[in-house]
Amino acid sequence: MQTLIDLTLKSPLLAALLASLVGGFAATTLGALPVLVMHRMSPRLNNSMLAFAAGVMLAATVFSLLLPGYEQAEAMLGGSRIAAVGVIAAMMLGGLSMALIHRFLPHEHFQKGPEGVGSERVARVWLFVLAIAVHNLPEGLSIGVGAASGDASIGIGVTLGIGLQNMPEGLAVAMALAALGYSRLEALGIAALTGLVELFGGLLGAGLLAISQTLLPAALAFAAGTMLFVISDEVIPETHRAGFGDSATAALFIGFALMFFLDVALI
């Protein structure tokens, strides 16, 4: 085990690969497994699970990405104000990048419907796949940047947070696919494969830091911006479309509180 830890510290790409496999593929697959025995999921439970995931994502964004990014920037730039401005700029750039992807890439959400240019010309199943890819790529990017940062607390925090929220999301995706007529094994397989999208994001994040570790503060803030966009534009609106806003809000608070506790007490 110690040899593996030492090896990952020496190889940021390997660290990002392993973290992405654990936080992305393994967590999503584990979360989706109940689709094999569950017959249906109530809209209230589905919303609550997604809202819980949003709360975890939000806490991970703040405590595992933005704040460490600011601390790193302050140490490099030697001033709190310029560090804050730099982090904000990188965060805004991350959000803008996701907004442009959403605007032009055709995709479809289970509740929100089709979006993007030319979505009417793409088969519906591929629209769902593209939507999941757009959603998971920022998570993989965050895992990769955290794992390749060289700071174990950042890497563990991001991987733990995203892995924790991937479990209810994996089940929600699998149950939605089953409701669309896919067999339970197919739904499990597709949900598991969506976790592999985070592998590409993870390697992208690690690749940025392989160019220069001085990019770490900007990379952390950029990843935070992409995550904030997904939380605000996708996850939270989806949890309020079926009319269970109160339970969804409560679940978001629980997810945020749990991730805050884990980040402060255990990492």
Stockholm file with secondary structure:
# STOCKHOLM 1.0

chainA/1-267         MQTLIDLTLKSPLLAALLASLVGGFAATTLGALPVLVMHRMSPRLNNSMLAFAAGVMLAATVFSLLLPGYEQAEAMLGGSRIAAVGVIAAMMLGGLSMALIHRFLPHEHFQKGPEGVGSERVARVWLFVLAIAVHNLPEGLSIGVGAASGDASIGIGVTLGIGLQNMPEGLAVAMALAALGYSRLEALGIAALTGLVELFGGLLGAGLLAISQTLLPAALAFAAGTMLFVISDEVIPETHRAGFGDSATAALFIGFALMFFLDVALI
#=GR chainA/1-267 SS CHHHHHHHHHCHHHHHHHHHIIIIIIHHHHHHGGGGTCCCCCHHHHHHHHHHHHHHHHHHIIIIIIHHHHHHHHHHHSCHHHHHHHHHHHHHHHHHHHHHHHHHSCEEETTTEEESTTGGGSCHHHHHHHHHHHHHHHHHHHHHHHHTTSCHHHHHHHHHHHHHHHHHHHHHHHHHHHHTTCCHHHHHHHHHHHHHHHHHHHHHHHHHHHHCGGGHHHHHHHHHHHHHHHIIIIIHHHHTTTSCHHHHHHHHHHHHHHHHHIIIIIC
#=GC SS_cons         CHHHHHHHHHCHHHHHHHHHIIIIIIHHHHHHGGGGTCCCCCHHHHHHHHHHHHHHHHHHIIIIIIHHHHHHHHHHHSCHHHHHHHHHHHHHHHHHHHHHHHHHSCEEETTTEEESTTGGGSCHHHHHHHHHHHHHHHHHHHHHHHHTTSCHHHHHHHHHHHHHHHHHHHHHHHHHHHHTTCCHHHHHHHHHHHHHHHHHHHHHHHHHHHHCGGGHHHHHHHHHHHHHHHIIIIIHHHHTTTSCHHHHHHHHHHHHHHHHHIIIIIC
//
